[in-house]
Structures are given as structure tokens and as C-alpha cells.
Amino acid sequence: MDREKMTEIHFSIIIPVYNEQDNLAELYRRLTATMNTIQLEEGFSSPYEIIFVDDGSTDASWVKIRELNKTDSRVKGISFSRNFGHHKAILAGLDHARGDFVVLMDGDLQDPPEEIPKLLAKIKEDYDIVYAIRETRDDSLRKKFSSRLFHRVFQTLAKVDIDPNSGIFRIINRKVANALKQCEERSRFIIGLMSWAGFSQTGVLTKREARLAGKTKYNFVKSTILALDLITSFSYSPLRLAAYLGATIALISFTIGIFMLIKKIFFGIPVYGFTTIIVSVLFIGGVQLIILGILGEYIGRIFAEVQKRPVYLLRDKFGWHESQDDE
């Protein structure tokens, strides 16, 4: 990318926020220092915008975001009417971002703002997406295991290639941002959609720090629900697996039935086993309930889609011109 084109770059940094009041001031300080350094080193003067999306926080996060805007007009805020979810918050940021390049990052400072220049240097090689690959992870063993398990299962079932050591921290160009906004389904896994879209992408190694304050918002239950939601959004493989499982059990049952019949007719061996029958019935009943549960997930998804409710609702927003605020 030549220098003349670089002078026209406008950055949007999208940061979803949920109960991060103790992290926002330090995040803003380090982020603006990094972006100001990038402007000086690259020799361009185009402004950048920092879009905080408050995903229904119950603490003072929204108040802190408004305070930042009072001293810096580059800070913009979007507040949801309730907690709609991490990826919905990113989508809201994309709907409002105006930058030629969009940086996505979380508000917990685990992905340091100082690593943004690495992403920028790589995307100047004409990639559409550059994502951060965590060189080290200061997470618990449980979180590391569950993350790797999710990525492995997701890639196997959804056939979407995602680096297991990557997260939301990345930079994308305007083409990708516009493509993501064209996807109209309610459950939007932003990282998966980027891979599905097929744009050129690559990863760079970055540091992964410990959370500055607070605690992770994804416990085991929320992570499991998210995994089920995303897998059923991207693939119908669970339905196919349910069909395979049903066919396999039917074949096994038929084979056992033929075997018992042969024993009775040709060898005169009586067939006993009340316990075996009960266990078999319970096993088949359990499998049927699992299959019904999988069907229920997809039917529920269809029900949610046909309702055509908004993906998110805004309680408040600031930082844009009045005409944009009224959109």
C-alpha cells in the first residue's frame, strides 16, 4: 500500500463493553497513546474514532464512557437497552463505524492496544483481515481446554477454519465490514462469518496479558450455550449425526433381534433378560430425547428468525452528527 493511500486512512476502533468500569480509563489512555503514535509514524492526519458499545452493563461503564467523550470527541458511545451479547455489540459497532479500517478488541485489556501496529503493518500487505494469534495465554487450564475443545468441534461440524489461539482482536478493511453487515441472521458469530466470507486473511503473533480488573463474563454455562448456538447457526451436521446415530442403533437392535430369534428357533435356547430389556429401552429413549433436543434447537432457531425482531435495541448513543443519531 503506497504512502498516498495511507494518508486517507480513517480508523474505527470498536470495543464491546459489559461491566468494565474499572478498565475503561486505562484502556482509553493506552489506546489513544498507541493511535497517536501510529499517526505520527505513518505520517497521516486522518482522525480515528473509538466506539464503545455498552452491552447492558449494570455498573458505571456507561457513565465512564460519557466522561471520556467530554474530554475527547473521538470517543463515541452506543448503549443497549439490555444485554444482547458480545457479538451483537460488535455488530452494532460495525453498523455505526465509518473507518476505512476497523479494529475489533475487547475492553478487558487482555489484548494490549500496543499490539495494534503489528496488525496494521500486516494489513498493509493487502490482506483484508489480520487477526491476532495469542503468543501466550494467561488463562486458567479450564478456559484453555474449553476454548480448544470448542474450536475443534466448531471446525469439524461447521467446516469453518478458525485459529484456536485467535479471538476477536483483529483489524479488517471496509470491504469486510460491509460484507458482515449484509448477513441478516440473528445469531452472528463474527469470527466465523469472517472465515465463511472467504476474504484474504492472515494472523500475527501478539502478546496476551492478564485481565486488568474484573472477571471474565463467560462462565462454563454461558460458554456451552454459546457453543451450541453457534454450531447450530453455522451447520446442520448435528441433524446429520442424529440421523446416523438413529440408523446405527436401529441396525444394532435389528441384529440383536435376529440373533435372539435364531437362538430360540434353531437352538431352543430361551431368551431371558428383563434387566437387559429395561436398559435397552432407557438407552433408546435417551437417544430419542437427544435427537428431539437437536431438532428443537433448529426449530427454535427458525422460530426466532421468522419473528424478525431487531438484533439489538438502543437505549442511547452519542458522538455522531444529529442526522446520524436519527438513523
C-alpha positions as CSV (number, residue, x, y, z in Angstrom):
1,M,0.0,0.0,0.0
2,D,1.5,3.3,-1.0
3,R,2.1,6.4,1.2
4,E,-0.6,8.5,-0.6
5,K,-3.3,5.9,0.1
6,M,-2.1,5.6,3.7
7,T,-2.8,9.3,4.3
8,E,-6.5,8.7,3.6
9,I,-6.9,6.0,6.2
10,H,-9.6,6.6,8.9
11,F,-9.7,4.1,11.7
12,S,-12.6,2.9,13.8
13,I,-11.9,1.0,17.0
14,I,-14.9,-1.0,18.2
15,I,-14.9,-2.1,21.8
16,P,-17.8,-4.1,23.3
17,V,-18.2,-3.4,27.0
18,Y,-20.0,-5.3,29.7
19,N,-19.3,-4.2,33.3
20,E,-15.8,-2.9,32.6
21,Q,-15.9,0.3,34.6
22,D,-12.5,-0.3,36.2
23,N,-10.8,-0.9,32.9
24,L,-12.0,1.9,30.7
25,A,-9.8,4.8,31.8
26,E,-6.6,2.8,31.4
27,L,-7.8,1.3,28.1
28,Y,-8.5,4.7,26.8
29,R,-5.1,6.1,27.9
30,R,-3.1,3.2,26.3
31,L,-5.3,3.1,23.2
32,T,-5.1,6.8,22.4
33,A,-1.3,6.8,23.0
34,T,-0.9,3.9,20.5
35,M,-3.1,5.5,17.9
36,N,-1.4,8.9,18.2
37,T,2.0,7.2,17.8
38,I,0.7,5.4,14.7
39,Q,-0.5,8.7,13.2
40,L,3.0,10.2,13.7
41,E,4.9,7.3,12.4
42,E,2.8,6.7,9.3
43,G,2.6,10.4,8.6
44,F,-1.2,10.8,8.2
45,S,-3.5,13.1,10.0
46,S,-6.9,11.5,9.4
47,P,-8.9,11.2,12.6
48,Y,-9.9,8.0,14.2
49,E,-13.0,7.1,16.3
50,I,-13.3,4.9,19.4
51,I,-16.7,3.3,19.6
52,F,-17.6,1.8,22.9
53,V,-20.7,-0.4,22.8
54,D,-22.2,-0.9,26.3
55,D,-23.9,-4.3,26.2
56,G,-26.4,-3.6,29.0
57,S,-23.8,-3.1,31.8
58,T,-25.1,-3.0,35.4
59,D,-22.2,-1.0,36.7
60,A,-21.0,2.6,35.9
61,S,-19.5,1.7,32.5
62,W,-21.8,3.9,30.5
63,V,-21.1,6.8,32.9
64,K,-17.4,6.3,32.4
65,I,-17.8,6.3,28.6
66,R,-19.7,9.5,28.6
67,E,-17.0,11.1,30.8
68,L,-14.4,10.1,28.2
69,N,-16.4,11.8,25.5
70,K,-16.5,15.1,27.4
71,T,-12.7,15.3,27.1
72,D,-12.3,13.6,23.7
73,S,-14.9,13.9,20.9
74,R,-13.3,10.9,19.1
75,V,-15.0,8.7,21.8
76,K,-18.4,7.6,20.7
77,G,-20.9,5.5,22.7
78,I,-23.7,3.1,22.0
79,S,-25.8,1.7,24.8
80,F,-28.1,-1.3,24.5
81,S,-31.5,-1.4,26.2
82,R,-30.4,-4.7,27.8
83,N,-27.6,-7.3,27.5
84,F,-27.9,-8.7,23.9
85,G,-24.5,-10.4,23.8
86,H,-20.9,-9.9,22.8
87,H,-21.2,-10.4,19.1
88,K,-24.4,-8.3,18.8
89,A,-22.3,-5.4,20.4
90,I,-19.6,-5.8,17.8
91,L,-22.3,-5.8,15.1
92,A,-23.7,-2.5,16.5
93,G,-20.3,-1.0,16.3
94,L,-19.9,-2.2,12.7
95,D,-23.3,-0.6,11.8
96,H,-22.0,2.8,13.1
97,A,-18.3,2.6,12.2
98,R,-17.1,4.9,9.4
99,G,-13.5,4.0,9.2
100,D,-11.7,2.5,6.1
101,F,-10.1,0.1,8.6
102,V,-11.9,-1.3,11.7
103,V,-10.1,-2.6,14.7
104,L,-12.0,-5.0,16.9
105,M,-10.9,-5.6,20.5
106,D,-12.4,-6.3,23.9
107,G,-12.4,-3.9,26.9
108,D,-10.5,-6.0,29.4
109,L,-7.0,-5.1,28.2
110,Q,-6.1,-8.8,27.7
111,D,-5.3,-7.8,24.2
112,P,-2.9,-4.9,24.6
113,P,-3.6,-1.8,22.4
114,E,0.2,-1.6,21.9
115,E,-0.1,-4.6,19.6
116,I,-2.3,-2.8,17.1
117,P,0.8,-1.6,15.0
118,K,1.6,-5.3,14.3
119,L,-1.9,-5.8,12.8
120,L,-1.6,-2.6,10.8
121,A,1.8,-3.5,9.4
122,K,0.4,-6.8,8.1
123,I,-2.8,-5.5,6.6
124,K,-0.8,-3.0,4.6
125,E,0.4,-6.1,2.6
126,D,-3.1,-6.1,1.1
127,Y,-4.8,-8.6,3.4
128,D,-8.5,-8.0,4.1
129,I,-8.3,-9.4,7.6
130,V,-5.4,-9.6,10.0
131,Y,-6.2,-11.4,13.3
132,A,-4.1,-11.7,16.5
133,I,-2.7,-15.1,17.4
134,R,-2.1,-15.3,21.1
135,E,1.6,-16.0,21.7
136,T,0.9,-16.8,25.3
137,R,-2.4,-17.1,27.2
138,D,-2.8,-16.1,30.9
139,D,-5.9,-18.1,31.3
140,S,-6.9,-21.0,33.6
141,L,-6.5,-24.6,32.4
142,R,-10.2,-25.0,32.3
143,K,-10.7,-22.0,30.0
144,K,-7.8,-23.0,27.7
145,F,-9.3,-26.6,27.4
146,S,-12.8,-25.4,26.8
147,S,-11.6,-22.9,24.2
148,R,-9.7,-25.5,22.3
149,L,-12.5,-28.0,22.5
150,F,-15.0,-25.5,21.2
151,H,-12.7,-24.6,18.2
152,R,-12.1,-28.2,17.4
153,V,-15.8,-29.2,17.5
154,F,-16.8,-26.0,15.6
155,Q,-14.3,-26.5,12.8
156,T,-15.3,-30.2,12.5
157,L,-19.0,-29.6,12.4
158,A,-19.3,-26.2,10.7
159,K,-16.3,-26.6,8.3
160,V,-15.1,-23.1,9.2
161,D,-11.4,-22.7,9.7
162,I,-10.6,-20.6,12.8
163,D,-7.2,-20.5,14.5
164,P,-7.8,-21.8,18.1
165,N,-5.4,-19.2,19.5
166,S,-7.2,-16.3,17.9
167,G,-10.0,-14.2,19.3
168,I,-11.9,-11.0,18.5
169,F,-8.8,-8.9,18.4
170,R,-8.2,-8.1,14.7
171,I,-8.2,-5.4,12.0
172,I,-10.5,-5.6,8.9
173,N,-10.9,-3.3,5.9
174,R,-14.1,-1.6,4.7
175,K,-15.0,-4.4,2.3
176,V,-15.2,-7.0,5.1
177,A,-17.1,-4.6,7.4
178,N,-19.7,-4.1,4.7
179,A,-20.0,-7.8,3.9
180,L,-20.6,-8.6,7.6
181,K,-23.5,-6.1,7.7
182,Q,-25.1,-7.9,4.8
183,C,-25.5,-11.1,6.8
184,E,-29.1,-10.9,8.2
185,E,-29.4,-13.9,10.5
186,R,-30.0,-13.2,14.2
187,S,-27.1,-15.4,15.6
188,R,-24.0,-13.8,14.1
189,F,-20.7,-15.3,15.2
190,I,-18.5,-12.5,13.8
191,I,-15.3,-14.5,13.7
192,G,-17.0,-17.4,11.9
193,L,-18.6,-15.1,9.4
194,M,-15.3,-13.6,8.5
195,S,-13.9,-17.0,7.8
196,W,-17.0,-18.1,5.9
197,A,-16.9,-14.9,3.8
198,G,-13.6,-16.0,2.2
199,F,-11.7,-12.8,2.3
200,S,-7.9,-13.0,2.4
201,Q,-6.7,-13.2,5.9
202,T,-3.6,-14.0,8.0
203,G,-2.6,-13.9,11.6
204,V,0.3,-12.3,13.5
205,L,1.7,-13.3,16.9
206,T,0.7,-10.9,19.7
207,K,1.0,-10.8,23.5
208,R,-1.9,-11.8,25.7
209,E,-2.0,-10.2,29.1
210,A,-3.9,-10.9,32.2
211,R,-7.2,-9.0,32.7
212,L,-6.6,-5.7,34.3
213,A,-9.7,-5.7,36.6
214,G,-12.9,-7.6,37.0
215,K,-13.6,-11.1,35.9
216,T,-14.4,-12.9,32.7
217,K,-18.1,-12.8,31.5
218,Y,-18.0,-16.3,30.0
219,N,-18.5,-19.0,32.6
220,F,-18.9,-22.6,31.7
221,V,-22.6,-22.5,31.3
222,K,-22.6,-19.4,29.1
223,S,-19.7,-20.8,27.0
224,T,-21.6,-24.1,26.5
225,I,-24.8,-22.2,25.5
226,L,-22.8,-20.0,23.1
227,A,-21.1,-23.1,21.6
228,L,-24.5,-24.8,20.9
229,D,-25.9,-21.6,19.5
230,L,-23.0,-21.1,17.1
231,I,-22.7,-24.7,15.9
232,T,-26.4,-24.8,15.1
233,S,-26.1,-21.4,13.4
234,F,-23.3,-22.5,11.0
235,S,-24.1,-26.1,10.4
236,Y,-26.7,-28.8,10.1
237,S,-24.2,-31.5,10.9
238,P,-25.8,-32.2,14.3
239,L,-29.0,-33.2,12.4
240,R,-27.0,-35.5,10.2
241,L,-25.2,-37.0,13.2
242,A,-28.6,-37.6,14.8
243,A,-29.8,-39.5,11.7
244,Y,-26.6,-41.6,11.6
245,L,-27.0,-42.3,15.3
246,G,-30.6,-43.4,14.8
247,A,-29.7,-45.6,11.9
248,T,-26.8,-47.2,13.8
249,I,-29.0,-48.0,16.8
250,A,-31.7,-49.4,14.6
251,L,-29.2,-51.6,12.8
252,I,-27.8,-52.9,16.1
253,S,-31.2,-53.6,17.5
254,F,-32.2,-55.4,14.4
255,T,-29.1,-57.5,14.5
256,I,-29.6,-58.4,18.2
257,G,-33.2,-59.3,17.4
258,I,-32.2,-61.7,14.6
259,F,-29.6,-63.2,16.9
260,M,-32.1,-63.9,19.7
261,L,-34.6,-65.3,17.1
262,I,-32.0,-67.7,15.8
263,K,-31.2,-68.9,19.3
264,K,-34.8,-69.5,20.1
265,I,-35.8,-71.2,16.8
266,F,-32.8,-73.3,15.9
267,F,-31.2,-74.0,19.3
268,G,-34.1,-73.9,21.6
269,I,-32.3,-71.5,24.0
270,P,-34.9,-69.4,25.9
271,V,-34.4,-65.7,25.8
272,Y,-34.2,-64.1,29.3
273,G,-33.1,-60.7,30.4
274,F,-35.6,-58.3,31.9
275,T,-32.8,-56.0,33.1
276,T,-31.3,-56.0,29.6
277,I,-34.6,-55.0,28.1
278,I,-35.1,-52.2,30.6
279,V,-31.6,-50.9,30.0
280,S,-32.1,-51.1,26.2
281,V,-35.4,-49.2,26.4
282,L,-33.9,-46.5,28.6
283,F,-30.9,-46.2,26.3
284,I,-33.0,-45.8,23.2
285,G,-35.3,-43.4,25.0
286,G,-32.4,-41.3,25.9
287,V,-31.1,-41.2,22.4
288,Q,-34.6,-40.2,21.2
289,L,-34.6,-37.3,23.6
290,I,-31.2,-36.2,22.4
291,I,-32.4,-36.2,18.8
292,L,-35.6,-34.3,19.8
293,G,-33.4,-31.8,21.6
294,I,-31.3,-31.3,18.5
295,L,-34.4,-30.9,16.4
296,G,-35.8,-28.4,19.0
297,E,-32.6,-26.3,18.7
298,Y,-33.2,-25.9,14.9
299,I,-36.9,-25.4,15.2
300,G,-36.3,-22.7,17.9
301,R,-33.8,-21.0,15.6
302,I,-36.4,-21.0,12.7
303,F,-39.0,-19.5,15.1
304,A,-36.6,-16.7,16.2
305,E,-35.7,-15.9,12.6
306,V,-39.4,-15.7,11.4
307,Q,-40.2,-13.3,14.2
308,K,-37.9,-10.7,12.6
309,R,-37.2,-8.9,15.8
310,P,-34.3,-6.4,15.9
311,V,-30.9,-8.0,16.6
312,Y,-30.4,-5.3,19.2
313,L,-32.2,-2.3,20.7
314,L,-30.5,1.0,21.6
315,R,-31.2,2.9,24.8
316,D,-28.9,5.7,24.0
317,K,-26.0,6.8,21.8
318,F,-23.8,9.8,21.3
319,G,-20.8,11.1,19.3
320,W,-22.3,11.2,15.8
321,H,-23.9,14.1,14.0
322,E,-27.6,14.6,14.7
323,S,-28.6,13.2,11.2
324,Q,-26.7,10.0,12.0
325,D,-28.1,9.7,15.5
326,D,-31.6,9.8,14.0
327,E,-31.0,6.9,11.6
